[in-house]
Amino acid sequence: MPQARALLQQCLHARLQVRPAEGDAESQWVEVQRGLLSEAENGKHVSILDLPGNVLIIPQATLGGRVKGRNMQYHSNSGKEEGLELYSQFVTLCEKELAANSKCAEAGVVVEHGTYGNRQVLKLDTNGPYTHLIEF
């Protein structure tokens, strides 16, 4: 049984609402351009290290769901505190790895991320879909 799942999605542009509008405060969004797995000018699929491109990390508790009858159940998910810690560690690791890569640093690769534990609105433009589910 996998301990974690990650969904990699190619994008041309993505925008994620990380905080909804409240009272007089407007909603807050993070945004990236070409991302993670994408197509180079020659049509070949390449990583952000080769484009370069950007990364948008979105917490996805629903990837841990299982179908039971006509419903989804999430009993095997991590608890909220453990999930937040694991998500925070993953974001930090991605930021450090990309910052340490000279090609990414020179190109100004952007790493943005969502807010763990909140509903979030995702707007995604893709020329795929080109999606991979990774379990580890």
Backbone bond lengths (Angstrom), bond angles and torsions (degrees), N, CA, C in turn:
res aa  C-N    CA-C-N  psi(-1)  N-CA   C-N-CA  omega(-1)  CA-C   N-CA-C  phi
1 M - - - 1.455 - - 1.529 108.39 -
2 P 1.330 118.03 131.58 1.469 119.88 -178.52 1.524 112.13 -66.23
3 Q 1.320 114.90 147.51 1.457 121.22 177.27 1.529 111.32 -89.75
4 A 1.333 115.24 -25.00 1.465 119.94 -179.39 1.520 109.35 -152.73
5 R 1.312 115.48 155.29 1.464 122.10 175.55 1.517 108.34 -131.26
6 A 1.327 114.65 144.09 1.460 120.75 174.07 1.513 107.44 -134.37
7 L 1.296 116.43 139.38 1.446 122.50 177.30 1.525 107.35 -111.62
8 L 1.322 116.49 119.72 1.456 121.64 178.67 1.518 107.91 -100.62
9 Q 1.317 116.79 126.26 1.464 121.56 -177.34 1.521 109.90 -128.04
10 Q 1.311 115.33 125.71 1.465 121.09 173.52 1.522 108.99 -65.42
11 C 1.311 117.24 144.12 1.459 118.83 173.00 1.523 110.74 -147.70
12 L 1.312 114.39 151.70 1.455 121.86 170.86 1.517 109.58 -92.89
13 H 1.332 114.61 -30.93 1.468 122.55 179.82 1.524 106.86 -162.57
14 A 1.312 117.27 139.12 1.464 120.89 176.73 1.523 108.97 -143.45
15 R 1.306 114.58 144.89 1.460 121.79 -179.73 1.521 107.43 -136.95
16 L 1.329 116.40 129.37 1.458 121.46 -175.99 1.519 109.83 -126.12
17 Q 1.324 115.57 125.94 1.464 120.01 175.92 1.520 108.02 -79.27
18 V 1.334 116.67 120.98 1.454 120.33 -178.13 1.525 112.69 -103.50
19 R 1.338 115.75 -12.59 1.463 119.61 175.17 1.528 107.97 -151.84
20 P 1.341 117.21 124.39 1.471 119.29 179.16 1.531 110.98 -71.99
21 A 1.315 115.46 162.24 1.463 120.80 176.39 1.527 108.84 -63.62
22 E 1.322 116.10 137.01 1.470 121.74 177.53 1.513 108.72 -137.06
23 G 1.330 116.26 122.13 1.453 119.49 179.96 1.520 110.98 57.66
24 D 1.335 116.26 -123.30 1.464 121.21 179.28 1.524 112.66 -86.36
25 A 1.332 117.24 -10.59 1.469 120.83 -177.58 1.531 110.37 -81.31
26 E 1.321 115.93 130.83 1.462 120.80 177.42 1.520 110.30 -74.62
27 S 1.311 115.75 161.00 1.466 119.57 176.52 1.529 109.14 -66.23
28 Q 1.338 115.68 156.42 1.462 121.03 178.53 1.517 109.27 -115.20
29 W 1.328 115.47 140.01 1.456 122.51 -176.77 1.522 110.21 -130.11
30 V 1.326 116.63 151.75 1.464 122.97 166.38 1.526 105.67 -116.14
31 E 1.339 115.30 154.69 1.458 119.02 -171.95 1.520 110.48 -146.89
32 V 1.335 115.73 143.21 1.465 120.86 174.10 1.526 108.72 -134.96
33 Q 1.318 114.97 159.32 1.461 120.89 173.88 1.529 107.90 -96.97
34 R 1.299 119.20 -143.20 1.466 121.91 -177.10 1.519 109.74 -47.59
35 G 1.336 115.65 134.53 1.438 116.70 -172.54 1.507 117.00 -138.44
36 L 1.302 111.75 162.58 1.457 130.25 177.62 1.523 115.22 32.09
37 L 1.309 118.77 -86.03 1.474 120.20 173.93 1.517 105.39 -107.54
38 S 1.303 117.63 123.71 1.449 119.63 -177.82 1.505 109.38 -149.70
39 E 1.306 115.97 179.72 1.449 120.54 -179.36 1.515 110.80 -100.34
40 A 1.308 115.78 134.18 1.457 121.29 172.86 1.526 107.58 -76.79
41 E 1.315 116.55 176.14 1.457 121.13 -179.52 1.524 112.23 -57.12
42 N 1.323 117.88 -30.56 1.467 121.53 -178.52 1.533 112.78 -84.27
43 G 1.340 118.00 2.57 1.454 121.68 178.65 1.517 114.47 88.38
44 K 1.326 117.42 -6.14 1.463 121.52 179.43 1.532 109.70 -75.97
45 H 1.346 116.66 138.93 1.463 120.22 176.62 1.523 109.15 -78.37
46 V 1.310 115.83 128.36 1.460 121.77 -177.25 1.527 109.81 -136.24
47 S 1.306 115.53 166.15 1.466 120.20 178.44 1.523 109.67 -86.60
48 I 1.312 115.47 172.30 1.466 119.45 177.31 1.516 111.74 -63.75
49 L 1.328 117.13 -22.71 1.458 120.65 178.60 1.524 110.77 -68.53
50 D 1.329 116.71 -25.47 1.456 121.08 -178.53 1.516 113.71 -98.62
51 L 1.340 118.24 -22.33 1.470 119.28 -177.39 1.527 112.28 -68.78
52 P 1.240 124.40 -62.64 1.473 128.99 -9.15 1.532 110.77 -73.26
53 G 1.315 115.13 169.31 1.455 121.17 -179.92 1.509 110.13 -143.94
54 N 1.304 116.92 -167.66 1.457 122.63 -176.20 1.521 111.22 -117.69
55 V 1.328 115.95 170.25 1.464 122.10 179.28 1.520 108.80 -129.78
56 L 1.315 115.60 132.05 1.457 122.37 172.14 1.518 106.44 -121.64
57 I 1.322 116.71 117.12 1.464 122.20 -177.60 1.528 108.20 -102.18
58 I 1.332 115.29 122.69 1.461 120.86 -176.44 1.521 108.75 -121.96
59 P 1.335 118.48 123.48 1.462 119.21 177.12 1.529 109.86 -65.68
60 Q 1.319 116.48 136.25 1.461 121.59 -175.30 1.524 110.97 -133.97
61 A 1.305 117.90 76.97 1.463 121.07 178.49 1.521 111.46 -61.93
62 T 1.313 117.88 -24.97 1.464 120.43 -177.32 1.527 112.68 -70.39
63 L 1.332 118.74 -14.61 1.467 120.22 176.61 1.527 111.60 -67.91
64 G 1.323 117.32 -14.80 1.461 121.69 179.07 1.515 113.16 -92.27
65 G 1.321 117.88 5.66 1.454 121.31 -176.52 1.519 113.58 -79.55
66 R 1.326 114.30 156.19 1.464 122.26 175.44 1.518 108.44 -131.45
67 V 1.320 115.14 144.72 1.459 120.20 178.26 1.522 109.12 -79.18
68 K 1.316 115.16 131.48 1.468 120.98 172.86 1.526 106.22 -135.77
69 G 1.315 114.74 107.59 1.467 119.27 -174.53 1.516 109.25 65.98
70 R 1.325 115.76 -121.33 1.464 121.23 179.76 1.525 112.26 -105.13
71 N 1.312 116.28 11.88 1.458 121.08 -176.53 1.524 111.47 -122.65
72 M 1.314 114.86 164.20 1.462 121.67 173.03 1.524 107.81 -103.92
73 Q 1.330 115.58 139.76 1.467 120.48 175.43 1.519 108.77 -122.84
74 Y 1.318 115.82 146.81 1.460 122.05 -174.77 1.529 111.58 -124.85
75 H 1.334 117.01 34.24 1.462 121.25 -176.41 1.523 113.53 -65.45
76 S 1.327 117.89 -25.16 1.469 119.91 -176.93 1.528 112.98 -89.97
77 N 1.333 117.49 0.93 1.472 119.87 178.24 1.522 111.42 -68.49
78 S 1.314 115.58 155.92 1.466 121.02 172.69 1.516 108.99 -65.25
79 G 1.331 116.26 155.41 1.455 120.21 172.99 1.520 110.15 -64.99
80 K 1.325 117.30 163.25 1.471 121.23 -175.89 1.527 112.85 -59.43
81 E 1.312 118.21 -44.99 1.466 120.61 -178.80 1.521 111.47 -66.37
82 E 1.343 116.80 -44.80 1.463 120.41 178.51 1.528 110.70 -65.11
83 G 1.328 116.74 -41.25 1.463 121.04 178.64 1.513 111.95 -61.15
84 L 1.341 116.53 -43.42 1.465 120.82 177.83 1.524 110.60 -62.43
85 E 1.307 118.00 -42.87 1.461 121.65 179.35 1.530 111.34 -63.49
86 L 1.322 116.73 -45.74 1.466 120.92 179.27 1.529 111.13 -64.06
87 Y 1.312 116.96 -42.47 1.467 121.39 178.79 1.534 110.52 -63.24
88 S 1.321 116.81 -45.05 1.468 121.05 178.89 1.521 111.36 -61.31
89 Q 1.326 116.79 -41.78 1.463 120.88 177.65 1.523 111.34 -63.46
90 F 1.329 116.62 -40.57 1.461 120.82 179.47 1.530 111.29 -64.36
91 V 1.326 116.90 -45.00 1.467 121.15 178.25 1.524 110.08 -59.90
92 T 1.325 117.26 -47.17 1.463 122.03 -179.93 1.525 110.96 -61.07
93 L 1.322 117.12 -43.86 1.459 121.37 178.91 1.528 111.03 -60.20
94 C 1.322 117.04 -46.20 1.472 120.69 179.04 1.524 110.78 -61.60
95 E 1.317 117.33 -45.11 1.469 120.92 179.40 1.528 111.17 -60.59
96 K 1.325 116.80 -44.22 1.467 120.77 -179.34 1.523 111.72 -65.78
97 E 1.328 117.39 -44.62 1.460 121.10 -178.54 1.520 111.63 -63.11
98 L 1.313 117.29 -42.85 1.463 119.97 -179.96 1.523 111.43 -71.74
99 A 1.327 117.57 -36.29 1.471 120.67 177.37 1.523 110.67 -66.03
100 A 1.327 117.41 -31.93 1.466 121.52 -178.96 1.529 112.37 -78.80
101 N 1.324 117.68 -14.31 1.458 121.64 179.72 1.527 108.46 -86.31
102 S 1.329 117.55 116.10 1.463 121.04 -174.42 1.527 112.23 -61.63
103 K 1.317 117.85 -35.78 1.463 120.97 179.61 1.533 110.58 -64.45
104 C 1.335 116.19 -42.08 1.461 120.76 179.06 1.530 110.75 -68.11
105 A 1.329 115.67 -41.05 1.462 119.70 -179.84 1.526 110.46 -63.15
106 E 1.324 116.78 -43.90 1.462 120.99 179.82 1.517 111.82 -64.24
107 A 1.318 116.44 -37.28 1.463 121.12 -176.70 1.525 112.56 -83.50
108 G 1.324 117.66 -8.76 1.458 120.68 -179.87 1.512 113.38 71.75
109 V 1.328 116.73 39.54 1.462 120.74 178.41 1.526 109.24 -58.51
110 V 1.320 115.65 134.10 1.458 122.56 -177.43 1.522 109.35 -103.12
111 V 1.338 116.85 134.21 1.464 122.40 171.87 1.526 106.57 -116.77
112 E 1.321 115.69 116.84 1.459 121.91 175.97 1.517 107.51 -117.29
113 H 1.328 116.24 161.16 1.468 118.59 179.54 1.509 111.17 -151.16
114 G 1.327 113.88 156.78 1.447 121.26 178.47 1.520 111.48 -84.40
115 T 1.318 114.81 -175.59 1.457 122.60 -177.64 1.519 108.99 -106.59
116 Y 1.312 116.78 119.30 1.457 121.29 -177.41 1.532 110.60 -65.01
117 G 1.328 115.67 135.21 1.464 121.07 173.51 1.515 114.75 89.73
118 N 1.331 118.47 -1.17 1.465 121.16 179.76 1.518 110.57 -113.20
119 R 1.320 116.08 151.70 1.463 119.52 168.15 1.515 107.09 -69.71
120 Q 1.323 115.05 141.60 1.459 118.67 -177.46 1.525 109.42 -136.76
121 V 1.314 116.47 146.07 1.453 122.32 178.57 1.523 107.55 -97.02
122 L 1.332 116.87 124.81 1.457 122.23 -179.72 1.515 109.35 -113.65
123 K 1.329 115.86 129.23 1.458 122.39 172.83 1.518 105.85 -117.60
124 L 1.333 115.93 123.39 1.456 120.93 -170.64 1.520 110.36 -133.98
125 D 1.325 116.13 129.20 1.461 122.09 171.17 1.513 106.81 -110.24
126 T 1.326 115.42 126.88 1.450 120.00 -179.69 1.519 109.37 -138.21
127 N 1.305 116.50 153.92 1.459 120.18 173.57 1.515 109.48 -109.89
128 G 1.304 115.30 37.41 1.453 123.10 -179.46 1.510 110.02 -118.59
129 P 1.299 120.03 -116.71 1.451 122.89 5.89 1.528 111.34 -72.93
130 Y 1.287 114.64 149.71 1.456 122.59 177.23 1.513 104.82 -130.35
131 T 1.324 116.29 90.99 1.454 122.95 -168.76 1.522 110.37 -123.19
132 H 1.338 116.66 138.17 1.459 121.96 176.26 1.520 109.43 -129.31
133 L 1.330 116.32 133.82 1.448 122.41 173.07 1.524 107.41 -101.31
134 I 1.321 116.16 123.99 1.456 121.61 -179.92 1.521 108.05 -115.47
135 E 1.325 115.79 129.11 1.461 121.16 176.34 1.515 108.94 -117.54
136 F 1.323 116.00 137.45 1.454 120.15 178.16 1.495 110.09 -146.59
